[in-house]
Every structure is written in structure tokens, then in C-alpha cells.
Amino acid sequence: MEWFNSNFLSLNFDKTYYMQFITKNKFLNKTNIEHDNKMILQTNFVKFLGITTDNTLSWKQHIDTAAPKLNKACYIIRRSKLYLSNDALKMVYYVFFHSVMSYGLIFWGNSTKSMCVFKLQKRAIRIIMGAWNNDSCREF
């Protein structure tokens, strides 16, 4: 609090949480943090700058929030395919799909849950190129 006061800052206890990082097999101990009779609540995940981080760093929560957005992007691409050329569909892909998928990819891209996102990417590419579900996407 001395640092906050010396820099003319205040701590909003309604918006302040703490997260204890754990391994997947470790039991989480509840720790109470209190300052001036105000509790700082513990959370298992937090959204910061559009990236949802959980306490095990599995990125499951982030991918679970990105997947519906990517599904909507696939729907938009599928509906637009009737009216747009492939070049225009690629622009739609980059606006609605690629921007969501690539945000924070350096953090969550190596997680085990990321295969869900990359399967959705294959679906979007197949829609644009008019390929069947079992066709390879490598050439596209």
C-alpha cells in the first residue's frame, strides 16, 4: 500500500483478484488475503487483455471462449460463399477467423486443447476452397 500511496494510486477491491498457480495434480489450498478489513478474492481464471489465463496454465478456458467465435466465423464464411469470390472469402476469413485464432497464439498454441482450434481452421479453409470434409488442407 505504501507503493500505491506514493504513486497516487488506489486499489479497487471489487475488481482485484488473486490467482494461485498449481500443477494439475496438486490440491489447491485456499488462502485468505485481507487488507484494511477488505478481502481479495481468489479466482481460478482471469481474463486480461483478451487472453483468459487459468491457474493450471492449460489454456482450456481461453480456447473454450474462442471456439464459439470461430464457429460463428465458419458460419459467416459458409453463408458468404454464395455471394463472394475466393479472394473476398479470404478477406472474410482474415477478419473473422484468423484475427481471433492468432491472438495470443504464442501462449496457448502448444496446449493439448489447441487441436480443437486447428480443426476449426481446417473447416474454414475447406469451406473457402469448396473441399470435402475428408480432403487434405495442406495444398490449400
C-alpha positions as CSV (number, residue, x, y, z in Angstrom):
1,M,0.0,0.0,0.0
2,E,3.0,2.3,0.5
3,W,3.9,2.0,-3.1
4,F,0.3,2.7,-4.2
5,N,0.1,5.7,-1.9
6,S,3.5,7.1,-3.0
7,N,2.4,6.9,-6.7
8,F,-1.1,8.3,-6.1
9,L,-2.8,5.1,-6.9
10,S,-5.6,3.2,-5.2
11,L,-6.6,-0.5,-5.3
12,N,-10.2,-1.3,-6.3
13,F,-11.0,-4.3,-4.2
14,D,-14.2,-5.0,-6.2
15,K,-12.0,-5.7,-9.4
16,T,-9.0,-7.2,-7.7
17,Y,-8.5,-10.9,-7.6
18,Y,-5.5,-13.2,-7.0
19,M,-4.7,-16.5,-8.6
20,Q,-2.6,-19.3,-7.2
21,F,-0.9,-21.3,-9.9
22,I,-0.9,-25.0,-9.4
23,T,0.1,-28.2,-11.2
24,K,-2.8,-30.3,-12.5
25,N,-2.3,-32.9,-9.8
26,K,-1.9,-30.6,-6.8
27,F,-4.7,-29.8,-4.4
28,L,-5.4,-26.0,-4.2
29,N,-5.1,-24.5,-0.8
30,K,-7.4,-21.6,0.0
31,T,-5.5,-18.6,1.2
32,N,-7.3,-15.6,2.5
33,I,-5.7,-12.2,1.6
34,E,-7.1,-9.3,3.5
35,H,-6.1,-5.6,3.7
36,D,-7.9,-3.0,5.7
37,N,-10.6,-5.5,6.5
38,K,-11.3,-6.0,2.8
39,M,-10.9,-9.4,1.3
40,I,-9.2,-10.0,-2.0
41,L,-11.0,-13.0,-3.6
42,Q,-9.3,-15.9,-5.2
43,T,-10.1,-17.0,-8.8
44,N,-9.2,-20.0,-11.0
45,F,-9.0,-18.0,-14.2
46,V,-8.7,-14.3,-15.2
47,K,-9.2,-12.5,-18.5
48,F,-6.5,-9.9,-19.1
49,L,-6.1,-8.1,-22.4
50,G,-8.3,-10.6,-24.2
51,I,-6.4,-13.7,-23.0
52,T,-8.0,-15.9,-20.4
53,T,-5.4,-17.5,-18.2
54,D,-6.3,-20.3,-15.8
55,N,-4.4,-21.4,-12.7
56,T,-3.0,-24.6,-14.3
57,L,-1.9,-22.8,-17.5
58,S,-3.8,-25.4,-19.6
59,W,-5.5,-22.6,-21.6
60,K,-8.7,-24.6,-21.6
61,Q,-10.8,-21.6,-20.6
62,H,-9.3,-19.4,-23.3
63,I,-9.9,-21.9,-26.1
64,D,-13.4,-22.6,-24.8
65,T,-14.2,-18.9,-25.2
66,A,-12.5,-18.6,-28.6
67,A,-14.2,-21.7,-30.1
68,P,-17.7,-20.3,-30.4
69,K,-16.3,-17.2,-32.1
70,L,-14.5,-19.4,-34.6
71,N,-17.6,-21.4,-35.2
72,K,-19.5,-18.2,-35.9
73,A,-16.8,-17.2,-38.3
74,C,-17.1,-20.5,-40.2
75,Y,-20.9,-19.9,-40.4
76,I,-20.3,-16.4,-41.8
77,I,-17.8,-17.8,-44.4
78,R,-20.3,-20.5,-45.4
79,R,-23.1,-18.1,-45.8
80,S,-20.9,-15.6,-47.7
81,K,-19.6,-18.3,-50.1
82,L,-22.8,-18.0,-52.2
83,Y,-22.2,-14.3,-52.9
84,L,-18.4,-13.7,-52.8
85,S,-15.3,-14.7,-54.7
86,N,-12.5,-16.7,-53.2
87,D,-10.4,-13.6,-52.7
88,A,-13.2,-11.9,-50.9
89,L,-13.8,-15.0,-48.8
90,K,-10.1,-14.9,-47.8
91,M,-10.6,-11.4,-46.6
92,V,-13.6,-12.5,-44.6
93,Y,-11.5,-15.4,-43.2
94,Y,-8.8,-13.0,-42.0
95,V,-11.2,-10.6,-40.5
96,F,-13.4,-13.0,-38.6
97,F,-11.4,-16.2,-38.1
98,H,-7.6,-15.5,-38.3
99,S,-7.7,-12.5,-36.1
100,V,-9.4,-14.4,-33.2
101,M,-7.3,-17.6,-33.8
102,S,-3.9,-15.9,-33.9
103,Y,-4.4,-13.6,-30.9
104,G,-2.2,-14.9,-28.1
105,L,-1.3,-18.0,-30.2
106,I,2.3,-17.9,-28.9
107,F,0.9,-18.6,-25.4
108,W,-1.9,-21.2,-26.0
109,G,-0.8,-22.7,-29.3
110,N,1.1,-25.6,-27.7
111,S,-1.6,-26.7,-25.4
112,T,-3.3,-30.0,-25.8
113,K,-6.7,-28.3,-26.3
114,S,-5.4,-26.3,-29.3
115,M,-6.3,-29.1,-31.7
116,C,-9.9,-28.0,-31.4
117,V,-9.0,-24.6,-32.8
118,F,-6.9,-26.0,-35.6
119,K,-9.7,-28.4,-36.7
120,L,-12.0,-25.4,-36.9
121,Q,-9.3,-23.7,-39.1
122,K,-9.3,-26.7,-41.4
123,R,-13.1,-26.4,-41.6
124,A,-12.9,-22.8,-42.6
125,I,-10.3,-23.4,-45.3
126,R,-12.3,-26.3,-46.7
127,I,-15.4,-24.1,-46.9
128,I,-13.5,-21.4,-48.8
129,M,-11.9,-23.8,-51.2
130,G,-15.1,-25.9,-51.7
131,A,-13.3,-29.1,-50.5
132,W,-14.9,-32.1,-48.9
133,N,-14.5,-32.9,-45.1
134,N,-12.0,-35.7,-45.7
135,D,-9.8,-33.7,-48.2
136,S,-6.4,-32.6,-47.1
137,C,-5.9,-28.9,-46.4
138,R,-2.2,-28.8,-46.9
139,E,-2.4,-27.9,-50.6
140,F,-4.9,-25.1,-49.8
